[in-house]
Amino acid sequence: MTIQLVRIAVLACFILSPLTAGAQDAPAENPGATPAAPPSQRKIEKAARTIAHDLKSMISSENVTVMSSATALALVAWPFDKTLTNSASCSTFLKTSFDGWARIVGQEWFLAAGAAATYAYGRIADKSEVTAVGVDLIEAEVVAGITTHVLKYATQRTRPDGEEFSFPSGHAAGMFAAATVLQRHYGLKAAVPAYAFATIVSTARLQANSHYPTDVIMGAAFGILAGRSATLDLGSRRIHMSPVITPSGVSITGAVY
């Protein structure tokens, strides 16, 4: 439990500087007035308010479609959780193709480092759009990290390999949070490769015997919600998802607009 809390704290630290980089110091107060809070305290308070607002924004009418679609798909997949995970974990081809690199790419520290690097590049190269993407990526990863860790402790689901904290998948949440931020900033041209890559990395958790399909499905849904909450000002670029029943089972269709 201590390690998990440390991870959340590290992720939260990444958000402080980017979210407050453009903040202006408060004007000088009158001599008789109460002294203003130190700049560092104001930055922490601003970051905390931003994250709290994002977490609250995840529960909205706009996100009902995502959650209802994911829940429907998870309910369909639930009876086959163990079978699908066992089949994937026994596949030599899948282990050869995904084991190792997919585990690293979906780690919180890797995603946080990528988000921070994006922000740093935007500042150094004086590219405001890239800087904005970096800030939103960091914000989305923090929100996704907090959400998944709270749910992991709340559900206490055991992983297929016997370890704890299976539901939801943190890899899926982090990857889909990043993909959603890119989709909201750049539209369809970024959505297709970003969501495809997020899907590959997330489903690779099955061959690693670390998650069930329902963990991945709901992790992806919470990641999308985290990405949306971090990009509320880009609400004109949205993704619509809905379950579709097919002769061979069920699938999710999506449209970006």
C-alpha positions as CSV (number, residue, x, y, z in Angstrom):
1,M,0.0,0.0,0.0
2,T,2.8,2.4,0.8
3,I,4.4,1.9,-2.6
4,Q,1.1,2.6,-4.3
5,L,0.7,5.9,-2.4
6,V,4.2,6.9,-3.2
7,R,3.4,6.4,-6.9
8,I,0.4,8.7,-6.7
9,A,2.5,11.3,-4.9
10,V,5.2,11.2,-7.6
11,L,2.6,11.6,-10.3
12,A,1.1,14.5,-8.5
13,C,4.4,16.2,-8.2
14,F,4.7,16.2,-12.0
15,I,1.7,18.4,-12.3
16,L,2.7,21.3,-10.1
17,S,5.1,23.1,-12.3
18,P,3.3,22.8,-15.7
19,L,-0.1,23.7,-14.3
20,T,1.2,26.8,-12.6
21,A,3.9,27.9,-15.0
22,G,1.8,30.7,-16.4
23,A,0.4,31.9,-13.1
24,Q,1.1,35.4,-12.1
25,D,2.2,36.3,-8.6
26,A,-0.5,38.1,-6.7
27,P,-0.1,41.9,-6.6
28,A,1.4,43.5,-3.5
29,E,-1.0,43.8,-0.7
30,N,-1.5,46.9,1.4
31,P,0.8,47.1,4.4
32,G,-2.0,46.5,6.9
33,A,-3.5,43.5,5.0
34,T,-2.9,39.9,5.7
35,P,0.3,38.6,4.0
36,A,-0.3,36.6,0.9
37,A,0.5,32.9,0.8
38,P,4.0,32.0,-0.5
39,P,4.2,31.3,-4.2
40,S,4.9,27.6,-3.6
41,Q,1.7,27.2,-1.5
42,R,-0.4,29.0,-4.1
43,K,0.9,26.6,-6.8
44,I,0.1,23.6,-4.7
45,E,-3.4,24.9,-4.0
46,K,-4.0,25.7,-7.6
47,A,-2.9,22.2,-8.7
48,A,-5.1,20.6,-6.0
49,R,-8.1,22.7,-7.2
50,T,-7.4,21.7,-10.8
51,I,-7.2,18.0,-10.1
52,A,-10.4,18.1,-7.9
53,H,-12.2,19.9,-10.7
54,D,-11.1,17.2,-13.2
55,L,-12.1,14.4,-11.0
56,K,-15.5,16.0,-10.6
57,S,-15.8,16.5,-14.3
58,M,-15.4,12.8,-15.0
59,I,-19.0,12.4,-13.7
60,S,-21.0,14.2,-16.4
61,S,-23.8,13.5,-18.9
62,E,-21.2,13.8,-21.7
63,N,-19.4,10.7,-20.3
64,V,-22.5,8.5,-19.9
65,T,-22.1,7.0,-23.3
66,V,-18.5,5.9,-22.6
67,M,-19.3,4.4,-19.3
68,S,-22.5,2.7,-20.4
69,S,-20.7,1.2,-23.4
70,A,-17.7,0.0,-21.4
71,T,-20.0,-1.5,-18.7
72,A,-22.1,-3.3,-21.3
73,L,-19.0,-4.8,-22.9
74,A,-17.5,-5.7,-19.5
75,L,-20.7,-7.5,-18.6
76,V,-20.5,-9.5,-21.8
77,A,-16.8,-10.3,-21.3
78,W,-17.1,-11.1,-17.6
79,P,-18.1,-14.8,-18.0
80,F,-15.1,-15.4,-20.2
81,D,-12.6,-13.5,-18.1
82,K,-10.5,-16.4,-16.9
83,T,-10.7,-18.3,-20.2
84,L,-9.5,-15.4,-22.3
85,T,-6.7,-14.5,-19.9
86,N,-5.6,-18.1,-19.7
87,S,-5.5,-18.4,-23.5
88,A,-3.6,-15.2,-24.0
89,S,-1.1,-16.0,-21.2
90,C,-0.4,-19.4,-22.8
91,S,0.3,-18.0,-26.2
92,T,4.0,-18.2,-27.1
93,F,3.4,-15.8,-30.0
94,L,1.8,-13.1,-27.8
95,K,4.5,-13.4,-25.2
96,T,7.2,-13.1,-27.8
97,S,5.6,-10.1,-29.4
98,F,4.5,-8.1,-26.4
99,D,6.2,-9.3,-23.2
100,G,8.6,-6.7,-21.9
101,W,8.2,-3.6,-24.0
102,A,4.4,-3.4,-23.6
103,R,4.7,-3.7,-19.8
104,I,7.2,-0.8,-19.7
105,V,5.3,1.5,-22.1
106,G,2.2,1.3,-20.0
107,Q,3.9,2.0,-16.6
108,E,2.9,5.2,-14.8
109,W,6.5,6.5,-14.6
110,F,7.0,6.0,-18.4
111,L,3.8,7.8,-19.3
112,A,4.5,10.6,-16.8
113,A,8.1,11.0,-18.2
114,G,6.7,11.2,-21.7
115,A,4.2,13.8,-20.7
116,A,6.8,15.8,-18.9
117,A,9.2,15.6,-21.9
118,T,6.4,16.9,-24.2
119,Y,5.9,19.8,-21.9
120,A,9.6,20.5,-21.6
121,Y,10.1,20.4,-25.4
122,G,7.2,22.8,-25.9
123,R,8.7,25.3,-23.5
124,I,12.2,25.0,-24.8
125,A,11.2,25.2,-28.5
126,D,8.7,27.9,-27.7
127,K,5.8,25.9,-29.2
128,S,2.7,26.8,-27.2
129,E,0.6,24.1,-28.7
130,V,3.0,21.4,-27.7
131,T,3.3,22.9,-24.3
132,A,-0.5,22.8,-23.9
133,V,-0.5,19.1,-25.0
134,G,2.2,18.4,-22.4
135,V,0.2,20.0,-19.6
136,D,-2.9,18.1,-20.6
137,L,-1.1,14.8,-20.7
138,I,0.4,15.3,-17.3
139,E,-3.0,16.4,-15.9
140,A,-4.7,13.4,-17.5
141,E,-2.2,10.9,-16.2
142,V,-2.5,12.2,-12.6
143,V,-6.3,12.0,-12.8
144,A,-6.2,8.5,-14.3
145,G,-3.6,7.4,-11.6
146,I,-5.7,8.7,-8.7
147,T,-8.9,7.2,-10.1
148,T,-7.4,3.7,-10.8
149,H,-5.6,3.5,-7.4
150,V,-8.7,4.5,-5.5
151,L,-10.8,1.8,-7.4
152,K,-8.0,-0.8,-6.9
153,Y,-8.2,-0.4,-3.1
154,A,-12.0,-0.2,-3.1
155,T,-12.5,-3.4,-5.2
156,Q,-9.5,-5.5,-3.9
157,R,-9.7,-7.8,-6.9
158,T,-7.0,-10.4,-7.1
159,R,-5.0,-10.6,-10.4
160,P,-4.8,-13.8,-12.5
161,D,-1.3,-14.4,-11.2
162,G,-2.4,-14.1,-7.6
163,E,-1.1,-10.6,-6.9
164,E,-3.4,-7.9,-5.6
165,F,-5.1,-4.8,-7.2
166,S,-6.3,-6.1,-10.5
167,F,-9.3,-3.8,-11.2
168,P,-9.1,-1.6,-13.1
169,S,-6.0,-1.8,-15.3
170,G,-3.7,1.1,-14.7
171,H,-1.9,0.4,-18.0
172,A,-5.1,0.7,-19.9
173,A,-6.2,3.9,-18.0
174,G,-2.9,5.6,-18.6
175,M,-2.6,4.7,-22.3
176,F,-6.2,5.7,-23.1
177,A,-5.9,8.9,-21.1
178,A,-2.9,9.9,-23.3
179,A,-4.7,8.8,-26.5
180,T,-7.7,10.9,-25.6
181,V,-5.6,14.0,-25.0
182,L,-4.0,13.5,-28.4
183,Q,-7.3,13.0,-30.0
184,R,-8.8,16.1,-28.5
185,H,-5.9,18.2,-29.6
186,Y,-5.3,16.8,-33.1
187,G,-8.5,15.1,-34.1
188,L,-8.8,11.9,-36.2
189,K,-5.3,11.9,-37.5
190,A,-4.0,11.3,-34.0
191,A,-7.0,9.3,-32.7
192,V,-6.5,6.3,-35.0
193,P,-2.9,5.5,-34.2
194,A,-3.1,6.6,-30.6
195,Y,-6.1,4.5,-29.7
196,A,-4.7,1.5,-31.8
197,F,-1.5,1.6,-29.8
198,A,-3.3,2.1,-26.5
199,T,-5.4,-1.0,-27.3
200,I,-2.3,-3.1,-28.1
201,V,-0.5,-2.2,-24.9
202,S,-3.6,-2.6,-22.8
203,T,-4.6,-6.0,-24.1
204,A,-1.0,-7.2,-23.7
205,R,-1.7,-7.2,-20.0
206,L,-3.7,-10.4,-20.7
207,Q,-0.7,-12.3,-22.1
208,A,1.3,-11.1,-19.1
209,N,-1.3,-12.8,-16.9
210,S,-1.7,-9.5,-14.9
211,H,-5.3,-8.6,-15.8
212,Y,-8.6,-9.9,-16.9
213,P,-10.5,-8.5,-20.0
214,T,-12.9,-6.6,-17.7
215,D,-10.0,-4.9,-15.9
216,V,-8.7,-3.7,-19.3
217,I,-12.1,-2.6,-20.6
218,M,-13.0,-0.5,-17.5
219,G,-9.4,0.8,-17.2
220,A,-9.7,2.1,-20.8
221,A,-13.0,3.7,-20.0
222,F,-11.7,5.6,-17.0
223,G,-8.6,6.6,-19.0
224,I,-10.9,8.2,-21.7
225,L,-12.8,10.0,-19.0
226,A,-9.5,11.3,-17.4
227,G,-8.3,12.5,-20.8
228,R,-11.6,14.3,-21.4
229,S,-11.6,16.0,-18.0
230,A,-8.1,17.3,-18.7
231,T,-9.2,18.8,-22.0
232,L,-12.6,20.4,-21.2
233,D,-11.7,23.4,-23.3
234,L,-11.4,21.2,-26.4
235,G,-14.8,19.7,-26.0
236,S,-15.6,20.2,-29.7
237,R,-13.5,17.2,-30.6
238,R,-15.2,14.2,-29.1
239,I,-15.3,10.5,-29.4
240,H,-18.5,8.5,-29.5
241,M,-18.5,4.9,-28.5
242,S,-21.3,2.3,-28.5
243,P,-21.5,-1.5,-28.2
244,V,-22.7,-3.5,-31.3
245,I,-23.9,-7.1,-31.2
246,T,-22.4,-9.2,-34.0
247,P,-22.9,-12.9,-34.9
248,S,-19.6,-13.8,-33.3
249,G,-20.0,-11.8,-30.2
250,V,-19.9,-8.1,-29.2
251,S,-17.7,-5.2,-30.3
252,I,-17.4,-1.5,-29.7
253,T,-17.6,1.0,-32.5
254,G,-16.4,4.6,-32.3
255,A,-16.5,7.8,-34.2
256,V,-14.4,10.9,-33.6
257,Y,-15.9,14.3,-34.5
